[in-house]
Amino acid sequence: MEEIRKLKEKVGSHEADVKLHKKLLERTNQPQSFMMKDIERAEKELDFAKRKANQLDSQLKKLKIENEQLKGSKASINDDLQRLLAKRSDIEQLQTALMGIIRHSSSRKIDVDDLRMLLSD
């Protein structure tokens, strides 16, 4: 009977050790699981940031293309404006010449041949 009692004590002692080790294991796993969750959260945030960066990069490329197209349109409009200003200057010169001819004409009739000759000079 003494042996049984000693065995029971040993079993009880081992059971207490097992319980203690289980508690210690749970405590060591808790910080580890916390760290794992934190790492998983950080990886998700990083993945989201990478996807967002890719979207912004794609949008930037589109905007650069649109910007180049707009620069081309602006240059074309500027060329058109320069041509119009040159034509306007020509028209103003013609108008001035016609007004001068009309003022210096003794009659209100203008000889077309004389006009051609004056304009060609």
Buried (B, 14 or more C-beta within 10 A) or exposed (E): EEEEEEEEEEEEEEEEEEEEEEEEEEEEEEEEEEEEEEEEEEEEEEEEEEEEEEEEEEEEEEEEEEEEEEEEEEEEEEEEEEEEEEEEEEEEEEEEBBEEBEEEEEEEEEEEEEBEEBEEE
